[in-house]
């Protein structure tokens, strides 16, 4: 590797360290992770697809690998091996950490891989007990409940968190706004209830555009980056924003388990972040208008829309929700969310099917609930499609107290 390549790799690694800055979020979204490009004579970030890197000093290479094995710090100098780290992925990690206001971020192959790494990192220290608040994303719920990684979970409401803590509690996990009910939690109060136990907040629905959980006391901020961070439905990824101490443990788990993010995915995510504030605000405006119209519609029993806003709307219908799914034409009936186009799904059948039916309903995920991820289409076109899909207006009117949107 020539000196110019080494310098480029070192510059990329330097940008992975969040800098003290007063720049606005929109500015950071465009520039974070790219601060070194101009001095390299580049405008677009390069994609490094190498799986391995040459080194003619095997003793120094061994020392760097030993150092990583000891403390999980990123190796100084050029990359070693794709499973240990990648410069393109590091740029995305830099940018996400800056947007969330944390010291570091560690990216993974999916959101579930990211959550698994957190659980493994805590479990490795003997802290296998998790306290969690429902609802969570269905697969997160299943991972905790099934104990697939050797964890034990206590489900509670926010008021019961302190009483649920044990000496072996390694994590408290919440999601706000929650998937799929959009329930919102007081993260600052919950963080206080956690005491010294790390709080993990899933911020997938809100994104750092609407809230930054680290500012409210969360030590770990989880994203399914597949959703809004990527924003175009063409990348699978997960990321944990956190302090550098925890990031070192996560890097070691990632190296050992192999849940690495592909460099092309890292590039797409970095590109997605540059338009994140614009996309979230535009989609949120559409969502708020659709929530308003749904709340006034007699075919709809209840609408749930977060007080902090966002592009997600959940609503319960008087009729058959499966018929609504079957009748949409512009809106796409599909799982996932956060893309530029609008998606709708029936959580009880798909995203939360894996959760026990009684637990699912107890968390507010009823059989008539639909979850809609609102995109960037014209709101009148979206409403026309939704209006047609809801069917005739001869349904029973909902009680007034249940037809208003939350928030």
N, C-alpha and C positions, 0 to 999 in steps of 0.2 A: 504493500500500500504506500503510495507516494505521499509527500508532505502535504500537498494540497488536499488530498482525500482525508488525511488524518485531521487537518485543520477543520474541514467541513464537518466531520463527525464530532469533533470536540465542540464546535459551535452549536451543533444540534443538541448535544448533551447539555450545554450551558443554558440553552433556552428552556430546558425541562425544569429549571428551577424558577419558581414563581418570583417575580420581581416586585418590590414595593412600588406601587403606582397609584396615581389618582385618575387614571383614564376611565372614561365611561364604559359601561358594559358593551355597548355597541361597537366602540372602538377596539376593545379587547377581543371581541369576537372576530374581528377582521384581522387583527395584527398579532395576537398572542400565538406563540409557536412559530412565527415567521420573522421574528425580529432580526435574525441574522442573514436573511436572504439577500438584501440589497448589497451588503458588503461582499457577498460572494458572486455578485453579478447575476443574480437570479431573481425572477419575479414569482413564478409558481414553485411551490415546494417540490423537491425531488422525491421520487419513489425509489427506495432502496429495497430491492427484492432479494438481496443476498441471504442465503441461509447460513453461510459461514464466511469467515474473513481470514486472509493470510496473516501469519505472524512468523517471523524468523527468529524470534527470541522465545523459545519454549519455557525457559526458566521464568521470565517475566510474566508470560501467559499463565503459568501455574500459580504464581503469586497473586495475580489478579483474581483468578478463579477461587483461590483459597480465601481471599479477602471477602469476596461476595458470599461465599458459603458461611463465613463467620458472622457478617452483619447485614447482608442484603443490600448494601450500598451499591449504586450503579458504578460499574468499573470505570476507572479513569483511563482515557485514551480511546482508541478506535474500538468498535464492537468486537465481540469474541465469537458469538454464535447466535443464531436467530432466536433460540429459545431463551437466551439470557437477556436479550433486548434488541431493539431495532430503532434506528434514527428516525424513520418516518412515524412510527408509532409514538416515539418520544415527543414529537412535535404535538401530536394530538393530546397526549397526557399533559404537556405544558399548558396548552390552551385551556383544557377543561379545569385544571387546578386553578388557573388564574380567574376563570369565570366563576368558580365556586368559592374562591377566596380561601383555598387551602394550600398547604405547603407542597403537596404532591398529589399525583393521581397515578393509578396503575390500571392499565387496560387489559381486557381479557377477550376471549373468543365469543362470549355471550354474556348477557346479564346473569344467567344462572351460574355460569362459570365464575363470575365475579363474586356472587354471594357464596358459592361453595368455597372459594378461597378464603373468604372472611371466616367462615365457620371452621375450616381446617386450621387456620392460623390461631384461632382462639382455643380450639380443641387440643392443639399440640401442647398447650401450656396447662392442660388439665381442666380448663374452664369450658365444659361441654354443655352447660345449661343455658338456655335462651329464654328470655321473656319476650313475648310478642303480642301485638294488638291486631286483631282482625278488623276489617278485611285487609289481606295482602293479595298480591298477584297469586293466582291459583297454584302455580308451580312452586313459588316460594313457600306457600302454606304447606304444600305436599312435602317438600324437602325437609321442612322442620318437623312436621307431624310424623312422617314415616321414619325419622331417625336414620336416614340413609348414610349420613356421615358421622354417626355415633353421637348425635346431639339429642338432648331431651328438651322439650319445649313446655312452657307454662303459658297458656293463653289467658289474657286478662284485659280489662278495660284500662284506660289511662289512669284512673284513680287507684287502681290496684297494683300498679307497677312496683312501688316501694315494698309492699308486703310480699310480693312474689319473688323478690331478690333472695338469692342464697349465696353462701360462700363460694360455690362453684359456678355462679352465673358469669358468663363471659361476654354477654351481649344482650342488649335490648333492641328489638327491631320494630319499626313502625313504617307506615307509608301514608304520606299526606300531600295532596289529596289521594285518597285510597282508590285502589283498583278493585271493583268497578264502580263503587257507590259514590265516589268523590267526597267521602267524609273527610273533614279537615280536623287536624289535631293541633293543640298548642304545643309546638315543639320545645319552646323555652321551658314551659312547665314540666314537660316530660323529661327533658334533659336534667332538670333539677331533681326529679324523682329518681333518676338513675344513680345518683351519687357518683362513685368512681367507676361504675360500669360503663363501657362505651355505648353510646347510642348510635345505631345505624338508622338513617332515614332514607327511604327510597324516594328519590326526587324526580323520578321518571316523568310523571305527569306535569309537574310544575316547571321543571328546568330551572337553571339559575336566572332566567329572565324574570320569573315570578317570585322565586324565593331562594335563599341560600341557607340551607339548614345549619351549616357550620357557624353562621352568625348567631344562631339560637342555641348553640351548645352541642350539636351533633358532632361526634368525633369522626364518623364515617358517613359519606354521602354516596349512595348507590344509584347508578343509572343503568337501565337497559338502553344502551346507546343506539340500539337498533331503531329506537323510536324517534324522538324529536331531534336528538343530537345529529343523527344521520339525516333524517328528514325526508328521504326520498324512496324508502322502501327497498333499498338495494344493498344493504349491508347488515350483517349480524355482529353485534359487539356488546360488551359490558365494560363498565369502568367504576372504580371506587376512588373518590376524592377524599384525602385524609392528611394527617400529619406525616412527616417524613419517617418517624419511628415505626408507625404501622405500615407505611408503604414498603419498608425494608422487609418486613415479614411477608407481605403479600407478594413481593417479587420472588422471594425464595420459594413460596408455594407455587407460584406460576412456573418457575423454572423446573421444579420437581414434578409437577403434574402435567405440564405441557399445554395448559389452557391459554396459549398465546394468541394474540390478535395478528391477523395477516397484515403485512405492510400496505397492501392495496386498500384494505378496510380502514386502516389508520389514515391513509390519504383521503379517502372519501369522507371520513368523519371530520377531519380538519377542514375540509371544504364545506361540509355541512354546517359547522359551527359559525362560519363567516356570515351566514344568512339566518342563523337561529333567532336573534331578536326580531328581525323583520317578519319571519315566518310565524313565530309564536304570536306576535301582536296582531297580525292580519287574520290568522286563523281564530284567535280569541274573539275578535270583533264579530266574525261570522257565527261563532258558537254562542255568544251572548244573545245575538239576535234570534237564532233558532231556538234557544232556550226560552226566550220571551214569547215567541209564537207558540211553542209547544205548551207552555204553561197556561195559555189562554184557550187551548183547544179541548173541546169536550171529549175527544177520543183518547185523551191522555190523562192518566190518573195522577201522576206525580212527576215532577221534573227536579232533577238534582244538578245544580251548577255551582262550582266553588265560589266562595266569597272573593278569593284572590284572582278569580278569572281563569283563563286557560281555554284550550281548544277541545276539551272533553265535555260531553253532555251525557247524562244518564237519565232515562225516563221509563216509566212504567205505563203500559197501555191497558185499556179496558178489554180490547180484543185479543186475538191470538198473535203473540209477538213473532211467531214463526212465519205468519202470513206477511207481516211487514218486511221481514228479511227477504222473503221470496219475491216481493213486488218492486223492490228498488231497482232502478236502471242506471241512473247516473252515479249514485252512491254505491260503493263496492261492498258486498257482504263478505267480510273477511276478518280474520284475527289480526292482531297487532294494531298499531296506532302511530300517530305522529308523522304520517306522511303528508305530502302536499295535496293528496286527494283524500276525499272523505270516505271513511270506513265505518261499517256498522256490524255489530255482532250480538249474539245472545249469550251472555256470560254463563248462565246456568247450564248451557249445552256445550260450551267450548272452553273458554279461558278458565272457568272455575268448576268445570265438570269433575275434575280430579279431587275436589274438596268434598268431604262427606256432606250429604244433602242437608242434614240437620244443622251442621256447623255453617254451611253456606247460607241457609236462610236466616240463621241467628245473627249473621254478620250483615244482613240487609240485602243479600243477593237473592232476590225473589225470582220466581219463574216467569214473571211478566216484565222483568227488567231488560232493557236494551241499552247498550253502550255505544256511543257514537263518537268517533274521532273526526272532528271537523277540519276540513282542509281549506284550500285557497280558491276554490271555485267561487263564482258569483253567488251570493247568498240567495238571490231570487231563484236561480236554477236549482239550488239545493232544496229550497223550500218546496218548489213545485214537485220535485221527485219525492220528497218526504210526505207531502200532502197526499199525493196519489197513493203512496205505499200504505198510509194509515187507513185507507178505505173510506167508505161512506161516513158521513157525519151524523148518522142516526144512533150512535152509541150513547150509553148512559153518561150523563155529565158527572164529573168528579166533584166531591165536596170541595167547596171553595178553599178550605185550608190545605188541601193536598194538590191543588193545581198551580200553586205559585212556585216559581223557581227559587231554589235556595241561593242566597247570596245577594 
